[in-house]
Amino acid sequence: MEYGYYPGCSLTGSAKKLDQGVRQICNKLGHSLTEIPEWNCCGALEYGNRNELLSISGENLKKAEGLHKEIVVPCPACYKNLKDADSDKSFNILNPLELLNNENLSKIKQINNLKGQVFFPYYGCLLMRPEGSAIRNKNIMEDAISVFGGDIDGEKMKDRCCGGNQLFLNKWVTEKLSNLILTKSKGTIVVFCPFCHMAMKTFAEGRKVIYLTDLLLYVMGEKKSL
Amino acid sequence: MQTTDHIMELAGHRREDFSVCMGCKVCASVCTVNDIDIDMNPQEFLFKVFMGEEIKADNPLVRYCTSCYRCTSACPWQIRIPEVVRAVKESLGMEARFEKAFKKSLNIWGRVYEPFVVMMSAPDLLKGGYMKYLPKWMEYAGFHFPHKVKRLSTSNTLKGSSSSKEGRS
């Protein structure tokens, strides 16, 4: 299947690893991703004027018009903003997590097993809320980890807020919120959001923080990715 | 300017989107700001905005709302309170260095160019005790040149951003 692709700003820099992971996995699953030409920033959570925010996000949809109907958007903030901007549902805006279903997971040829390893699938906020822009299967990371033999922990904390967007404003807020999540979960922290990755990485002591894409690549045979 | 109409316009809400609030305070029971040991009742905040009361810059929700949308998710009417909070911040002209740098980057390149945003926020980062995290953050660093996005000729988007506004942080 062919998809339009909106990487978003973080994925060209601090979250390059997520970008590479998404591209590799889509490739292995037989999906092709084509970047929206000249895509611009979605505006993230920085605009108090909703119309301004929607027009910034919506500019990307105009650039995709006539090229793509289905657009893959990995970053949760971009995903939410593009979905909000697509008010008449002319596009199908998808998070890569929505490309993973039981059928796709069963296509993955498992080389490495996750048996005996504990994982904390951590979604954070914008993949889960608000309902209108949330992903459909809110257990997809658990499904993926379990199917390949891993154990799950920290279920109650999976949609709590890490305070990532306060990291450069009020660091203590992020520290307190992240620690709350960290103390009530065990094992390798599996995320899909660049902000959650940074917050968890900053405040987790002695625990690995990975993207789900790293875990899938490990399962597919890349030992180094875990 | 901080009138109810102005805030609602900024937040993209209509008056009836607010007035449906039944005061059940379920938002207060889930608000993430409570997790940092500040008693927060977003319903009271919403009510103040609705009644045209002035919200000050030191209001905890204005300062610490993380846009987690737990309130919205719990609300029987799905009221998007974080967007009202952001609208209030906008009406107060509140912009921290990081936020200013973010918008400036958008105006220059059309994207967030992280090295620029980090440089512009450096005074806050240096004095804020962030240096000790540098070793952990090395994996996020990596140099790349900025790409200047071509804009659509028919659109004014990204031109009229509010970054030039004098802000408080």
HADDOCK unambig.tbl for C-alpha pairs under 7 A between the chains (distance, minus, plus):
assign (segid A and resid 9 and name CA) (segid B and resid 111 and name CA) 6.12 0.50 0.50
assign (segid A and resid 9 and name CA) (segid B and resid 112 and name CA) 5.60 0.50 0.50
assign (segid A and resid 13 and name CA) (segid B and resid 114 and name CA) 6.92 0.50 0.50
assign (segid A and resid 13 and name CA) (segid B and resid 142 and name CA) 6.87 0.50 0.50
assign (segid A and resid 14 and name CA) (segid B and resid 140 and name CA) 4.25 0.50 0.50
assign (segid A and resid 14 and name CA) (segid B and resid 141 and name CA) 6.18 0.50 0.50
assign (segid A and resid 15 and name CA) (segid B and resid 140 and name CA) 6.83 0.50 0.50
assign (segid A and resid 38 and name CA) (segid B and resid 149 and name CA) 5.37 0.50 0.50
assign (segid A and resid 38 and name CA) (segid B and resid 150 and name CA) 5.91 0.50 0.50
assign (segid A and resid 39 and name CA) (segid B and resid 149 and name CA) 6.93 0.50 0.50
assign (segid A and resid 40 and name CA) (segid B and resid 110 and name CA) 5.25 0.50 0.50
assign (segid A and resid 40 and name CA) (segid B and resid 111 and name CA) 5.39 0.50 0.50
assign (segid A and resid 40 and name CA) (segid B and resid 149 and name CA) 6.39 0.50 0.50
assign (segid A and resid 41 and name CA) (segid B and resid 106 and name CA) 6.91 0.50 0.50
assign (segid A and resid 41 and name CA) (segid B and resid 110 and name CA) 6.09 0.50 0.50
assign (segid A and resid 41 and name CA) (segid B and resid 111 and name CA) 4.56 0.50 0.50
assign (segid A and resid 41 and name CA) (segid B and resid 112 and name CA) 6.51 0.50 0.50
assign (segid A and resid 46 and name CA) (segid B and resid 99 and name CA) 6.52 0.50 0.50
assign (segid A and resid 48 and name CA) (segid B and resid 10 and name CA) 6.50 0.50 0.50
assign (segid A and resid 48 and name CA) (segid B and resid 11 and name CA) 6.78 0.50 0.50
assign (segid A and resid 48 and name CA) (segid B and resid 83 and name CA) 6.91 0.50 0.50
assign (segid A and resid 48 and name CA) (segid B and resid 86 and name CA) 4.47 0.50 0.50
assign (segid A and resid 48 and name CA) (segid B and resid 87 and name CA) 4.25 0.50 0.50
assign (segid A and resid 48 and name CA) (segid B and resid 89 and name CA) 6.73 0.50 0.50
assign (segid A and resid 48 and name CA) (segid B and resid 90 and name CA) 5.02 0.50 0.50
assign (segid A and resid 49 and name CA) (segid B and resid 10 and name CA) 4.46 0.50 0.50
assign (segid A and resid 49 and name CA) (segid B and resid 11 and name CA) 5.94 0.50 0.50
assign (segid A and resid 49 and name CA) (segid B and resid 87 and name CA) 6.06 0.50 0.50
assign (segid A and resid 50 and name CA) (segid B and resid 10 and name CA) 5.84 0.50 0.50
assign (segid A and resid 50 and name CA) (segid B and resid 11 and name CA) 5.32 0.50 0.50
assign (segid A and resid 50 and name CA) (segid B and resid 12 and name CA) 5.61 0.50 0.50
assign (segid A and resid 51 and name CA) (segid B and resid 12 and name CA) 6.78 0.50 0.50
assign (segid A and resid 55 and name CA) (segid B and resid 157 and name CA) 6.12 0.50 0.50
assign (segid A and resid 56 and name CA) (segid B and resid 157 and name CA) 5.71 0.50 0.50
assign (segid A and resid 56 and name CA) (segid B and resid 158 and name CA) 6.26 0.50 0.50
assign (segid A and resid 125 and name CA) (segid B and resid 68 and name CA) 5.26 0.50 0.50
assign (segid A and resid 126 and name CA) (segid B and resid 68 and name CA) 6.98 0.50 0.50
assign (segid A and resid 129 and name CA) (segid B and resid 69 and name CA) 6.04 0.50 0.50
assign (segid A and resid 129 and name CA) (segid B and resid 73 and name CA) 6.25 0.50 0.50
assign (segid A and resid 130 and name CA) (segid B and resid 69 and name CA) 6.08 0.50 0.50
assign (segid A and resid 130 and name CA) (segid B and resid 72 and name CA) 6.38 0.50 0.50
assign (segid A and resid 130 and name CA) (segid B and resid 73 and name CA) 5.56 0.50 0.50
assign (segid A and resid 131 and name CA) (segid B and resid 73 and name CA) 6.70 0.50 0.50
assign (segid A and resid 161 and name CA) (segid B and resid 32 and name CA) 6.98 0.50 0.50
assign (segid A and resid 161 and name CA) (segid B and resid 68 and name CA) 6.02 0.50 0.50
assign (segid A and resid 163 and name CA) (segid B and resid 66 and name CA) 5.76 0.50 0.50
assign (segid A and resid 165 and name CA) (segid B and resid 66 and name CA) 6.22 0.50 0.50
assign (segid A and resid 166 and name CA) (segid B and resid 66 and name CA) 6.55 0.50 0.50
assign (segid A and resid 168 and name CA) (segid B and resid 98 and name CA) 6.60 0.50 0.50
assign (segid A and resid 169 and name CA) (segid B and resid 96 and name CA) 6.99 0.50 0.50
assign (segid A and resid 173 and name CA) (segid B and resid 36 and name CA) 6.57 0.50 0.50
assign (segid A and resid 176 and name CA) (segid B and resid 36 and name CA) 6.49 0.50 0.50
assign (segid A and resid 177 and name CA) (segid B and resid 35 and name CA) 6.82 0.50 0.50
assign (segid A and resid 177 and name CA) (segid B and resid 36 and name CA) 6.96 0.50 0.50
assign (segid A and resid 202 and name CA) (segid B and resid 133 and name CA) 6.56 0.50 0.50
assign (segid A and resid 202 and name CA) (segid B and resid 136 and name CA) 6.48 0.50 0.50
